[in-house]
Amino acid sequence: MSVLDGSPLPGGRAPLDLRLAAPAVGLWLTVLALLGSSARTALLVAVAAGLLAAATLPLLRHPRGEAAAALLAAALVCAAGGALAVAGRGAAVAASPVTALAEAEQHTELSAVISSDPRPRANPSIPGRAEFVVDARTEWVAVDGGRRVRTRVPVVLLVHGEDWRHLVPSRSVRVRGRLVPADGGFGAALLLVRGPPREVGPPSAAHAWAGWVRARLRQACAALPRPERGLLPALVVGDTSELDAETAETFRTTGMTHLLTVSGANLAVMTGAALAAARWCRLPPWAATVSGAVTIAGFVLLARPEPSVLRAAFMGAIALVSLAAGRPRIGVATLAAAVIGLLLFDPGLAASYGFALSVLATGGILVLAPRWRDAWARRLPVWLAEAVAVTLAAQVSCAPLLVVLSTEVSWVSVPANVLAGLFVPVATVGGFAVAALGTVALPVARVAVWVPGTAVYWIRVVAEAGARVPHGALPWRSDALGALLLAVLLAALLVLRGRARRVVAAVTASAVVAATAVTCLAPPWPPSGWAVVACDVGQGDALALAAGRRGTAVVVDAGVAPRAVDRCLGGLRVRRVALLVLTHHDLDHAGGVRGVLRGRAVDGAAVPPGFDSPVAAEALAHAGVGRRTVHAGQRLAVGPWRLSVLWPPSDFAGDEPNEGSVVLLARLARSEGTAEPLSVLLTGDIEERAQRALLAEPALRGVDVLKTPHHGAATQEAAFLTATRPRVTLTSVGADNRYGHPSAVTWTLLTGLTPASYRTDRHGDIAVVPGPDGPSVHWRGPRPR
């Protein structure tokens, strides 16, 4: 089985060549420390490192210290080179007129060449509108009333509109917008673009070919059902344009996200196939090297120069040179050389999580996997021992960095990746074959795509099964201390031997068992008799109203992420949704509809006038769920609930979707043990205008539970909140959100109205239980992010 970027795991245990490891680490740390500093500071560091390297030269004459002195000198030379690279990039950016215009936040016009595929923004400023982030490099910028100045610096374009979606790298665009300073790194500025691109130039021949091949692959995959049609291009060439957020979240939960981003494994398959074909044809070594180089170049064009792709391509190039020279084995020295070359070429990679994970995973496989494979092969089949060793080595080496990104340590990812690994080669090789067929015979490719499509289906089944495993990941500190603690623990388990290792393993196992027991033995959820639950779905709204026995509920809004609302409803054991109310079409209220629909029967949906959410509409139509438009004055009966629609009017025609949110007054019928009916005011995202109009509504004066409008934003009518006189307030809000929700003024007002004021960023899922003395509130803490 071929791994390690095209090189099989060695059968013997050759000594590791670590001579370049120290220079690579020194270079990386130097560049990382200097990112964001001035060019002058970086130049001073380069001079200092160069002088220190020169000072070590006399030590090379002493036989005893020659090796250590050479290693130190190499590390200092690399550090000096990295500092010079940072200084050069920083000086170019500082001297550009783009930087000066950004500091003044000026509107201007410029021409730029796109350097990456447009990628959707995670949290668009206007939910529901297609917005993208585009990396580019300027050609000229207009200054002083229109005078054009030639300058080549990197910028990031924040754009919106479908005209941007399918632009490929190397195309030039002319745009106008407001420049603002970039947040660190070597970007000169962010450009907030107005409107579609203008004067779009043609791409280069190479990028035009790559874009055509990717488009043909997408067309061939259109014969597959969702989500396989989006998964296959993502797995083969990293094209995630057709991948839905729900599937991506499932892969993230299971620790299989790396399959959706092109890495060295994909390049290994292609380069290995090219070299095997060359050997089968009995080509000379130089011809095999050329075929491998062409394969690497074509792959980089197709998969785009992402950090992990660049690392794999650089290592592959070094391996090809070694092959031509008669030394085909690669190892840690090759990886270190790749790190040095790439960081000198692009210092910005030092801060790339993707680059770091790629290097750590490759290093772990090179160092740890051979020994584990050899030891386990005595009891397991060789192919299984190698698959487990490679997967576990990559997971262990990346774990300290992954915990910073995910706030958890996953144990289910290793078996999930081993199982998925059985199908990945079929999907990868078959996907590339389909891409090639698509360029000459698209109808044939649409038939052949079912072979890799079937493999992708089973990979998805594994990911979904792993995501459903209870407690598949353990919470962990996500700061530097947590990463350091995990690294020390893993290093101890790897390095220690005998009794010391057993002690560390026993202590670790005890801590894991205790943490799992505390989680499993926590107070039961949901609390008995719950009536209302505000789900912790991040920056968005999703609430459930218990509508009878056997897992039935009314769901009001669905948040932005399908996975989050599905998790909440699953924890409440909701299997049937009697009514889904979408208060308005913003993504943070309607984007997670697929999560509500997952595995549940939904009887119907209610939306306001002018509701326009393509994501929600497609999901509802696909599930066969009918929807009705509701407006003020209508009344609905769902199980024990009586729902009165208070807003918007039937003739509402406002341009702002927040003000057109459905406002419901939900009353729970009197039940045994309840002194009075429970009343819940659900307000969507209404702001001052709607709140002032509702002040004349007598029904809202004095409610048991108030769902705070618009996540507690500052746009509140104080008289409206005061008039509701709530016993309990529920504020759905995401932790550390960039909107500043809830506003300090609003939160002070809410806590002044009632001390029973709760928010999902602090309390997690919040349940309200009616009782003879009024509602009681239960919560289970915020979920790991």
Legacy VTK file of the C-alpha trace (Angstrom):
# vtk DataFile Version 3.0
C-alpha trace
ASCII
DATASET POLYDATA
POINTS 785 float
0.000 0.000 0.000
1.460 3.344 -0.983
1.453 6.214 1.475
3.754 9.047 2.457
3.232 11.026 -0.712
4.000 8.202 -3.059
6.666 6.353 -1.076
5.820 3.065 0.642
6.519 2.606 4.313
10.027 1.175 4.654
10.266 -2.431 5.700
13.280 -1.803 7.916
13.767 0.715 10.626
16.320 3.086 9.063
17.756 5.822 11.270
15.976 9.156 10.958
17.859 11.958 9.238
17.023 14.941 11.454
19.795 17.268 10.300
17.416 19.664 8.555
14.709 19.481 11.219
16.301 22.093 13.518
16.861 24.655 10.708
13.271 24.148 9.537
11.856 24.637 13.046
14.078 27.668 13.646
12.994 29.240 10.367
9.309 28.573 11.088
9.437 30.073 14.594
11.350 33.132 13.360
8.895 33.870 10.566
5.911 33.257 12.833
7.283 35.646 15.463
7.932 38.364 12.865
4.542 38.229 11.128
2.865 41.583 11.646
6.109 43.350 12.599
7.683 46.168 10.587
10.182 45.572 7.799
12.804 47.397 9.888
12.378 44.966 12.792
12.590 41.950 10.481
15.739 43.349 8.844
17.391 43.856 12.240
16.585 40.254 13.187
18.060 39.058 9.886
21.288 40.979 10.523
21.524 39.675 14.092
20.944 36.071 13.007
23.508 36.446 10.231
26.139 37.796 12.631
25.475 34.969 15.084
25.833 32.455 12.241
29.188 33.999 11.309
30.275 33.811 14.963
29.771 30.030 14.945
32.155 29.470 12.021
35.287 29.113 14.223
33.531 26.306 16.116
33.461 24.231 12.926
37.227 23.678 13.247
36.831 21.727 16.501
36.152 18.012 15.838
34.140 17.512 19.025
31.699 20.344 18.384
31.694 20.314 14.616
28.290 18.629 14.205
26.543 20.817 16.800
28.147 23.977 15.407
27.091 23.088 11.853
23.539 22.474 13.038
23.433 25.791 14.909
24.918 27.672 11.966
22.381 26.156 9.573
19.505 27.087 11.902
20.756 30.683 12.206
21.253 31.009 8.435
17.711 29.771 7.820
16.364 32.154 10.469
18.210 35.032 8.790
16.775 34.030 5.421
13.269 33.886 6.845
13.648 37.301 8.464
14.884 38.736 5.147
11.873 37.226 3.354
9.532 38.814 5.905
11.352 42.148 5.606
11.082 42.105 1.820
7.383 41.290 1.819
6.687 43.814 4.556
8.605 46.597 2.809
6.742 46.002 -0.462
3.377 46.188 1.289
4.285 49.249 3.367
5.485 51.186 0.316
2.363 50.478 -1.743
-0.214 53.254 -2.157
-2.849 50.581 -1.440
-1.707 50.474 2.183
-1.947 54.254 2.558
-5.435 54.312 1.038
-6.516 51.490 3.352
-5.314 53.309 6.452
-7.485 56.264 5.427
-10.355 53.890 4.474
-10.681 55.563 1.083
-12.956 54.585 -1.788
-10.989 53.858 -4.931
-10.778 51.823 -8.109
-8.192 49.183 -8.870
-7.353 46.297 -11.152
-6.402 42.955 -9.632
-5.587 39.418 -10.729
-7.501 36.714 -8.878
-5.197 34.226 -7.145
-7.727 31.791 -5.617
-11.224 30.486 -6.205
-13.930 32.633 -4.546
-14.958 30.979 -1.274
-18.263 31.649 0.524
-18.116 33.820 3.620
-18.892 31.904 6.812
-21.039 34.675 8.304
-22.210 37.094 5.614
-23.022 40.588 6.776
-26.402 40.334 5.081
-27.710 36.789 5.717
-29.314 35.180 2.697
-27.128 37.014 0.184
-24.321 35.164 -1.618
-21.081 36.680 -0.384
-17.526 35.564 -1.154
-13.933 36.121 -0.160
-11.466 36.408 -3.059
-7.677 36.519 -2.744
-6.074 38.696 -5.413
-2.972 40.702 -6.338
-3.281 44.279 -7.511
-2.040 45.523 -10.898
-2.799 49.228 -10.444
-4.737 51.464 -8.087
-6.321 54.857 -8.704
-5.010 57.719 -6.522
-5.329 61.516 -6.521
-8.515 61.850 -8.482
-8.029 58.923 -10.851
-4.274 58.751 -11.531
-3.301 55.096 -11.869
-0.232 53.830 -10.025
1.167 50.397 -10.809
1.613 48.264 -7.691
1.679 44.529 -7.055
0.577 43.662 -3.533
-1.839 41.039 -2.177
-5.360 42.153 -1.278
-8.520 40.389 -0.169
-11.777 41.248 -1.941
-15.045 40.965 0.023
-17.692 40.683 -2.678
-21.286 39.603 -3.228
-23.300 38.383 -6.175
-23.408 35.261 -8.322
-21.161 36.932 -10.942
-18.217 36.203 -8.648
-18.923 32.558 -7.879
-17.228 30.840 -10.814
-14.289 33.158 -11.506
-11.044 31.177 -11.738
-7.506 32.204 -10.748
-5.414 34.324 -13.153
-8.436 36.346 -14.361
-8.047 40.097 -14.048
-10.948 42.190 -12.756
-11.542 45.882 -12.394
-13.435 46.789 -9.234
-14.387 49.747 -7.109
-14.906 49.847 -3.366
-13.626 50.951 0.016
-10.171 49.888 1.188
-9.707 49.032 4.865
-6.583 47.788 6.673
-5.875 44.057 6.609
-5.728 42.132 9.856
-2.080 41.017 10.054
-0.139 38.923 7.566
1.180 40.260 4.265
-2.117 41.462 2.815
-2.014 45.142 1.991
-5.732 45.705 2.537
-9.298 44.447 2.397
-11.441 45.850 -0.402
-15.194 46.032 0.207
-16.361 45.786 -3.389
-19.412 47.505 -4.795
-21.337 45.483 -7.347
-20.185 42.851 -9.820
-16.688 42.721 -11.371
-16.047 44.901 -14.386
-13.759 44.336 -17.367
-13.099 40.703 -16.508
-10.058 39.476 -18.425
-9.521 35.940 -19.729
-7.658 33.398 -17.581
-4.289 31.989 -18.530
-4.316 28.934 -20.776
-3.281 26.659 -17.904
-5.959 27.931 -15.532
-8.568 27.887 -18.280
-7.758 24.196 -18.832
-7.937 23.482 -15.103
-11.261 25.298 -14.773
-12.660 23.369 -17.742
-11.608 20.015 -16.257
-13.113 20.911 -12.858
-16.351 21.992 -14.553
-16.494 18.726 -16.513
-16.014 16.764 -13.294
-18.902 18.661 -11.680
-21.097 17.974 -14.706
-20.297 14.276 -14.581
-21.000 14.177 -10.834
-24.403 15.784 -11.404
-25.640 12.271 -12.223
-25.140 11.337 -8.558
-27.640 12.107 -5.795
-26.876 14.669 -3.111
-24.625 14.918 -1.224
-22.379 12.553 -3.246
-22.389 14.943 -6.213
-20.677 17.538 -4.035
-18.492 15.121 -2.078
-16.693 13.530 -5.030
-15.237 16.770 -6.523
-14.238 17.857 -2.994
-12.414 14.590 -2.351
-10.690 14.478 -5.758
-9.648 18.079 -6.473
-10.808 20.033 -3.425
-13.765 21.597 -5.275
-16.311 22.293 -2.507
-18.616 24.525 -4.568
-21.397 21.883 -4.551
-20.807 20.661 -0.992
-23.579 21.499 1.468
-22.829 22.794 4.957
-24.602 19.887 6.660
-22.314 17.278 5.087
-19.212 19.349 5.802
-20.240 19.612 9.460
-20.764 15.836 9.641
-17.234 15.220 8.357
-15.849 17.782 10.807
-17.600 16.122 13.739
-16.139 12.733 12.811
-12.626 14.094 12.268
-12.692 13.423 8.521
-12.500 16.999 7.233
-9.076 16.291 5.720
-10.814 14.167 3.076
-12.599 17.290 1.809
-9.336 19.210 1.351
-6.795 17.953 -1.157
-3.629 16.654 0.488
-0.534 14.610 -0.191
-2.549 11.397 -0.342
-4.303 12.559 -3.519
-1.006 13.602 -5.091
0.540 10.283 -4.021
-2.119 8.385 -5.931
-1.602 10.392 -9.111
2.196 10.469 -9.006
2.344 6.789 -8.082
0.083 5.935 -11.024
2.281 7.975 -13.391
5.487 6.309 -12.157
3.878 2.854 -12.315
2.826 3.507 -15.910
6.364 4.654 -16.714
7.851 1.465 -15.220
5.294 -0.678 -17.058
6.347 0.995 -20.300
10.032 0.450 -19.333
10.854 4.118 -19.674
14.294 5.343 -18.532
14.547 7.092 -15.138
14.653 10.565 -16.685
11.400 9.905 -18.590
9.716 8.611 -15.422
10.884 11.746 -13.629
9.427 13.972 -16.356
6.080 12.145 -16.276
5.981 12.552 -12.491
6.801 16.264 -12.752
4.062 16.828 -15.323
1.618 14.991 -13.056
2.556 17.178 -10.072
2.213 20.390 -12.101
-1.168 19.354 -13.472
-2.387 18.321 -10.053
-1.417 21.655 -8.492
-3.324 23.454 -11.243
-6.430 21.318 -10.721
-6.409 21.319 -6.918
-5.127 24.914 -6.587
-1.969 25.816 -4.639
-3.438 25.274 -1.179
-0.879 24.972 1.664
-1.169 21.185 1.950
-0.947 20.824 -1.840
2.179 23.005 -1.980
3.813 20.947 0.763
3.022 17.703 -1.016
4.133 19.081 -4.388
7.452 20.339 -2.986
8.134 16.970 -1.337
7.145 15.209 -4.539
9.547 17.356 -6.564
12.404 16.544 -4.180
11.505 12.853 -4.361
11.581 12.968 -8.162
15.032 14.552 -8.118
16.144 11.799 -5.730
14.651 9.213 -8.089
16.548 10.642 -11.046
19.731 10.576 -8.956
19.169 6.951 -7.959
18.116 7.651 -4.330
14.315 7.249 -4.370
13.645 7.012 -0.597
12.202 10.124 1.044
11.916 10.917 4.714
12.053 13.569 7.393
14.917 15.391 5.638
12.718 15.814 2.561
9.880 17.145 4.661
12.200 19.616 6.406
13.619 20.748 3.066
10.083 21.317 1.794
9.240 23.413 4.858
12.384 25.530 4.425
11.815 26.111 0.716
8.135 26.977 1.048
8.560 29.348 4.009
11.338 31.227 2.214
9.130 31.444 -0.875
5.925 32.379 1.004
6.490 33.394 4.652
2.733 33.759 5.143
2.446 29.953 5.265
3.947 30.059 8.761
0.566 31.128 10.139
-1.500 28.694 8.024
-3.287 26.007 10.027
-3.626 23.909 6.871
0.122 24.012 6.229
0.911 23.187 9.858
-1.509 20.244 9.949
-0.109 18.911 6.680
3.476 19.067 7.963
2.590 17.548 11.344
0.582 14.709 9.805
3.341 13.857 7.315
6.003 14.018 10.004
3.981 11.787 12.301
3.495 9.216 9.548
7.197 9.224 8.654
8.407 8.931 12.253
5.752 6.883 14.088
3.906 4.764 11.529
6.739 2.394 10.420
7.479 1.196 13.963
3.789 0.760 14.836
3.058 -1.024 11.576
5.900 -3.490 12.128
4.824 -4.186 15.724
1.122 -4.658 14.945
1.732 -6.708 11.793
2.641 -9.669 14.042
-1.007 -9.907 15.162
-2.937 -8.213 12.330
-2.935 -8.439 8.534
-0.248 -6.133 7.139
-2.751 -3.956 5.254
-4.817 -3.405 8.395
-1.758 -2.766 10.577
-0.499 -0.179 8.100
-3.884 1.538 7.772
-4.303 1.832 11.537
-0.685 2.927 12.034
-0.866 5.673 9.418
-4.215 6.981 10.673
-3.224 6.932 14.332
0.191 8.504 13.651
-1.403 11.399 11.773
-4.029 11.865 14.493
-1.502 11.817 17.346
0.857 14.279 15.667
-1.923 16.724 14.812
-3.903 16.420 18.065
-2.303 19.391 19.941
-3.128 21.731 17.055
-6.530 20.209 16.330
-7.643 20.796 19.907
-7.058 24.524 19.410
-9.388 24.480 16.407
-12.106 22.155 17.712
-11.980 22.419 21.545
-12.239 18.627 21.809
-10.248 15.413 21.459
-11.965 12.893 19.199
-11.504 9.176 19.756
-13.977 8.119 17.089
-11.933 9.709 14.269
-9.319 6.910 14.173
-11.713 3.989 13.522
-13.796 6.209 11.227
-10.771 7.147 9.119
-9.560 3.543 8.996
-12.958 2.386 7.716
-13.218 5.273 5.243
-9.664 4.614 4.069
-10.808 1.361 2.493
-12.879 3.350 -0.017
-10.727 6.471 -0.481
-8.381 4.972 -3.146
-11.375 3.837 -5.217
-12.970 7.271 -4.946
-9.713 9.102 -5.718
-8.510 6.987 -8.654
-12.045 6.656 -9.999
-12.639 10.391 -9.612
-9.551 11.272 -11.612
-10.547 8.753 -14.262
-13.998 10.358 -14.469
-12.405 13.813 -14.760
-10.271 12.566 -17.658
-13.251 10.890 -19.327
-15.285 14.052 -18.922
-12.884 15.967 -21.133
-13.419 13.616 -24.086
-16.748 11.818 -23.519
-19.035 13.423 -20.944
-21.916 10.887 -21.386
-19.491 8.038 -20.664
-18.164 9.902 -17.639
-21.700 10.265 -16.272
-22.026 6.474 -16.329
-18.547 5.752 -14.982
-19.023 8.201 -12.121
-21.178 5.663 -10.286
-18.074 3.602 -9.433
-16.320 6.324 -7.372
-19.771 7.608 -6.415
-20.517 4.331 -4.655
-17.226 4.575 -2.749
-18.071 8.149 -1.743
-21.483 6.956 -0.546
-19.864 4.504 1.866
-17.417 7.177 3.050
-20.411 9.381 3.850
-22.118 6.509 5.682
-19.010 6.087 7.850
-18.895 9.845 8.560
-22.565 9.982 9.549
-22.256 6.898 11.755
-19.236 8.419 13.503
-21.064 11.709 14.029
-23.905 9.902 15.797
-21.664 8.100 18.310
-22.482 9.457 21.790
-19.538 11.235 23.425
-17.348 10.604 20.378
-15.166 13.532 21.447
-14.037 14.701 24.872
-14.036 18.450 25.659
-10.563 19.984 26.042
-9.059 23.412 26.636
-8.645 25.184 23.310
-5.880 27.620 24.280
-2.074 27.334 24.201
-2.029 25.737 27.656
-4.473 23.042 26.573
-2.439 22.305 23.439
0.795 22.147 25.465
-0.773 19.849 28.071
-2.000 17.450 25.385
1.382 17.518 23.618
3.223 16.707 26.857
0.797 13.891 27.646
1.154 12.330 24.187
4.935 12.722 24.255
5.073 10.978 27.640
3.043 8.058 26.338
5.323 7.788 23.280
8.700 8.230 24.984
8.328 6.600 28.397
8.787 2.889 28.843
7.928 0.262 31.444
6.340 1.292 34.722
6.472 5.032 33.974
4.391 4.583 30.827
1.896 2.381 32.649
1.486 5.012 35.358
0.881 7.793 32.833
-1.531 5.586 30.882
-3.419 4.648 34.047
-3.755 8.272 35.171
-4.911 9.320 31.702
-7.444 6.497 31.495
-8.787 7.376 34.949
-9.231 11.017 33.968
-11.019 10.041 30.745
-13.324 7.612 32.550
-14.110 10.202 35.225
-14.863 12.901 32.644
-17.085 10.524 30.682
-18.901 9.445 33.841
-19.547 13.042 34.860
-20.928 13.749 31.396
-23.118 10.655 31.345
-24.325 11.013 34.939
-25.161 14.709 34.642
-28.770 15.709 35.415
-31.093 14.159 32.828
-31.940 16.175 29.762
-34.487 17.303 28.906
-36.063 17.997 32.299
-39.382 16.309 32.881
-42.367 18.408 31.834
-40.434 20.889 29.708
-42.587 23.253 27.660
-40.097 25.545 25.911
-36.427 25.094 25.025
-34.144 27.742 23.547
-31.526 25.790 21.619
-27.859 26.726 21.734
-27.227 27.065 17.984
-24.646 29.834 18.101
-25.525 33.207 16.613
-29.079 32.410 15.604
-32.541 31.418 16.828
-34.068 27.964 17.278
-36.762 27.185 19.860
-38.910 24.143 20.504
-42.342 24.020 22.130
-43.390 20.592 23.452
-46.585 19.691 21.607
-47.727 16.497 23.279
-46.293 13.081 23.897
-44.230 10.830 21.637
-41.628 13.408 20.707
-43.815 16.023 19.012
-42.903 19.713 19.026
-43.475 23.068 17.400
-40.138 24.426 16.176
-39.677 28.172 15.771
-36.649 28.992 13.575
-33.754 26.668 12.762
-30.516 28.592 13.319
-27.801 28.749 10.676
-26.153 25.293 11.002
-28.238 22.146 10.379
-26.011 20.121 12.673
-26.624 22.415 15.669
-30.426 22.378 15.548
-30.463 18.632 14.819
-28.328 18.084 17.922
-30.716 20.105 20.067
-33.883 18.424 18.782
-32.226 15.021 19.061
-31.409 15.739 22.707
-35.076 16.626 23.262
-36.079 13.368 21.547
-38.209 15.234 19.013
-39.223 12.863 16.219
-42.149 14.795 14.763
-42.504 18.515 14.118
-46.172 19.475 14.104
-45.333 22.946 12.780
-42.121 24.644 11.701
-42.300 28.438 11.955
-39.617 30.436 10.146
-39.952 33.969 11.437
-38.022 35.493 8.502
-35.541 34.480 5.819
-32.176 35.480 7.324
-29.737 32.570 7.390
-29.347 32.658 11.172
-33.060 31.742 11.421
-33.718 29.680 8.274
-30.315 28.269 7.281
-30.565 25.131 9.421
-33.869 23.798 8.067
-32.193 20.611 6.838
-31.265 19.842 10.427
-34.911 20.053 11.495
-35.907 17.749 8.641
-33.202 15.169 9.291
-34.906 11.966 10.420
-38.138 13.752 11.433
-41.623 14.078 10.015
-42.602 17.725 9.530
-46.313 18.329 9.083
-46.081 21.863 7.711
-44.267 25.182 7.752
-45.388 28.779 8.360
-43.546 31.789 6.931
-44.147 35.566 6.771
-45.179 37.516 3.650
-42.283 37.983 1.227
-40.317 35.045 2.649
-37.309 34.489 0.361
-34.823 31.835 1.494
-33.595 29.562 -1.326
-31.881 27.284 1.207
-35.043 26.744 3.250
-37.335 26.578 0.208
-35.226 23.880 -1.463
-35.029 21.819 1.727
-38.792 22.020 2.363
-39.639 21.203 -1.243
-37.239 18.245 -1.282
-38.915 16.866 1.875
-42.402 17.494 0.493
-43.308 19.901 3.304
-45.993 22.423 2.396
-45.754 25.973 3.655
-48.314 28.669 4.342
-47.966 32.422 4.726
-49.152 33.802 8.052
-49.873 37.358 9.152
-51.320 39.324 12.036
-54.780 38.283 13.151
-54.465 34.583 12.384
-54.718 31.898 15.061
-53.343 28.377 14.967
-53.956 25.393 17.249
-51.141 22.854 17.552
-51.522 20.217 20.242
-51.824 21.967 23.619
-50.645 25.311 22.170
-52.766 28.189 20.903
-50.686 30.403 18.636
-51.760 33.986 17.903
-49.923 35.791 15.100
-49.404 39.399 16.206
-47.077 40.579 13.398
-46.584 41.343 10.498
-49.702 42.838 8.905
-50.969 41.084 5.797
-49.957 44.074 3.646
-46.456 44.383 5.117
-44.032 45.409 2.373
-40.960 46.546 4.285
-37.507 46.185 2.756
-35.932 45.039 6.030
-36.618 41.344 6.759
-36.040 41.818 10.502
-39.037 44.136 10.789
-41.188 41.626 8.919
-40.482 38.803 11.393
-43.399 36.674 12.515
-44.307 37.492 16.127
-46.202 34.740 17.939
-47.937 34.704 21.291
-48.044 31.045 22.289
-50.358 30.002 25.150
-50.135 26.568 26.716
-53.509 25.165 27.838
-54.010 24.627 31.559
-52.638 21.259 32.647
-52.492 19.290 35.868
-50.216 20.919 38.444
-50.113 24.268 36.624
-51.729 27.253 38.312
-52.166 29.206 35.098
-51.499 28.798 31.384
-47.949 29.430 30.231
-47.579 32.300 27.780
-44.538 32.678 25.514
-43.874 35.725 23.319
-41.709 34.807 20.334
-40.431 37.942 18.634
-38.021 36.919 15.858
-35.762 39.859 14.988
-38.233 42.760 15.176
-36.741 46.157 15.975
-38.029 49.580 17.087
-40.566 50.168 14.320
-42.421 46.880 14.798
-42.065 47.018 18.568
-43.664 50.470 18.708
-46.529 49.254 16.498
-47.121 46.300 18.835
-47.358 48.465 21.938
-51.073 48.828 21.233
-51.570 45.045 21.449
-53.036 44.223 24.886
-52.219 40.504 24.650
-48.494 41.022 25.075
-48.776 42.873 28.389
-47.521 40.459 31.007
-46.095 37.223 29.608
-44.360 34.330 31.318
-41.530 33.955 28.801
-40.101 36.543 26.417
-37.782 35.512 23.607
-35.618 38.641 23.333
-35.959 40.331 19.931
-32.969 40.299 17.561
-30.551 38.504 19.909
-30.578 41.418 22.331
-29.297 44.000 19.830
-29.297 47.679 20.751
-32.210 48.292 18.341
-34.904 47.883 21.017
-37.881 49.966 22.081
-37.498 50.024 25.873
-41.231 50.629 26.345
-42.016 47.419 24.447
-39.758 45.239 26.591
-41.085 46.869 29.748
-44.704 46.351 28.666
-44.218 42.586 28.334
-43.328 42.297 32.071
-41.771 38.846 31.554
-41.051 36.368 34.315
-38.292 34.774 32.207
-36.294 36.147 29.263
-34.451 33.922 26.775
-31.769 35.483 24.574
-30.451 33.353 21.708
-26.932 34.567 20.978
-23.565 33.205 19.865
-20.486 33.396 22.077
-18.099 36.241 21.169
-20.189 37.169 18.136
-18.924 40.045 15.998
-22.190 41.991 16.297
-21.780 42.733 20.003
-25.044 40.957 20.881
-26.546 41.302 23.363
-26.046 45.025 23.795
-24.955 46.015 27.309
-27.870 48.463 27.473
-30.388 45.804 26.420
-28.993 43.213 28.812
-29.148 45.683 31.691
-32.775 46.404 30.841
-33.630 42.666 30.669
-31.989 41.815 33.978
-33.767 44.802 35.500
-37.114 43.430 34.338
-36.458 39.979 35.825
-33.480 38.255 37.419
-34.501 35.115 35.502
-32.764 36.302 32.320
-30.841 33.642 30.439
-28.728 33.559 27.286
-27.571 30.599 25.230
-23.919 31.683 24.994
-23.658 31.349 28.791
-26.240 28.707 29.643
-26.401 26.548 26.502
-29.758 24.870 25.863
-32.341 26.471 28.189
-35.575 24.716 29.186
-38.648 26.291 30.773
-40.885 24.021 32.857
-44.342 25.324 33.953
-45.313 24.779 37.583
-47.806 25.873 40.230
-45.510 28.683 41.379
-44.679 29.865 37.882
-42.093 28.680 35.381
-38.792 27.136 36.471
-35.676 27.219 34.292
-33.089 24.477 33.665
-29.972 24.593 31.496
-27.027 22.321 30.682
-24.166 24.663 29.833
-22.860 25.857 26.451
-21.835 23.157 24.030
-18.161 22.882 22.939
-17.293 25.097 19.966
LINES 1 786
785 0 1 2 3 4 5 6 7 8 9 10 11 12 13 14 15 16 17 18 19 20 21 22 23 24 25 26 27 28 29 30 31 32 33 34 35 36 37 38 39 40 41 42 43 44 45 46 47 48 49 50 51 52 53 54 55 56 57 58 59 60 61 62 63 64 65 66 67 68 69 70 71 72 73 74 75 76 77 78 79 80 81 82 83 84 85 86 87 88 89 90 91 92 93 94 95 96 97 98 99 100 101 102 103 104 105 106 107 108 109 110 111 112 113 114 115 116 117 118 119 120 121 122 123 124 125 126 127 128 129 130 131 132 133 134 135 136 137 138 139 140 141 142 143 144 145 146 147 148 149 150 151 152 153 154 155 156 157 158 159 160 161 162 163 164 165 166 167 168 169 170 171 172 173 174 175 176 177 178 179 180 181 182 183 184 185 186 187 188 189 190 191 192 193 194 195 196 197 198 199 200 201 202 203 204 205 206 207 208 209 210 211 212 213 214 215 216 217 218 219 220 221 222 223 224 225 226 227 228 229 230 231 232 233 234 235 236 237 238 239 240 241 242 243 244 245 246 247 248 249 250 251 252 253 254 255 256 257 258 259 260 261 262 263 264 265 266 267 268 269 270 271 272 273 274 275 276 277 278 279 280 281 282 283 284 285 286 287 288 289 290 291 292 293 294 295 296 297 298 299 300 301 302 303 304 305 306 307 308 309 310 311 312 313 314 315 316 317 318 319 320 321 322 323 324 325 326 327 328 329 330 331 332 333 334 335 336 337 338 339 340 341 342 343 344 345 346 347 348 349 350 351 352 353 354 355 356 357 358 359 360 361 362 363 364 365 366 367 368 369 370 371 372 373 374 375 376 377 378 379 380 381 382 383 384 385 386 387 388 389 390 391 392 393 394 395 396 397 398 399 400 401 402 403 404 405 406 407 408 409 410 411 412 413 414 415 416 417 418 419 420 421 422 423 424 425 426 427 428 429 430 431 432 433 434 435 436 437 438 439 440 441 442 443 444 445 446 447 448 449 450 451 452 453 454 455 456 457 458 459 460 461 462 463 464 465 466 467 468 469 470 471 472 473 474 475 476 477 478 479 480 481 482 483 484 485 486 487 488 489 490 491 492 493 494 495 496 497 498 499 500 501 502 503 504 505 506 507 508 509 510 511 512 513 514 515 516 517 518 519 520 521 522 523 524 525 526 527 528 529 530 531 532 533 534 535 536 537 538 539 540 541 542 543 544 545 546 547 548 549 550 551 552 553 554 555 556 557 558 559 560 561 562 563 564 565 566 567 568 569 570 571 572 573 574 575 576 577 578 579 580 581 582 583 584 585 586 587 588 589 590 591 592 593 594 595 596 597 598 599 600 601 602 603 604 605 606 607 608 609 610 611 612 613 614 615 616 617 618 619 620 621 622 623 624 625 626 627 628 629 630 631 632 633 634 635 636 637 638 639 640 641 642 643 644 645 646 647 648 649 650 651 652 653 654 655 656 657 658 659 660 661 662 663 664 665 666 667 668 669 670 671 672 673 674 675 676 677 678 679 680 681 682 683 684 685 686 687 688 689 690 691 692 693 694 695 696 697 698 699 700 701 702 703 704 705 706 707 708 709 710 711 712 713 714 715 716 717 718 719 720 721 722 723 724 725 726 727 728 729 730 731 732 733 734 735 736 737 738 739 740 741 742 743 744 745 746 747 748 749 750 751 752 753 754 755 756 757 758 759 760 761 762 763 764 765 766 767 768 769 770 771 772 773 774 775 776 777 778 779 780 781 782 783 784
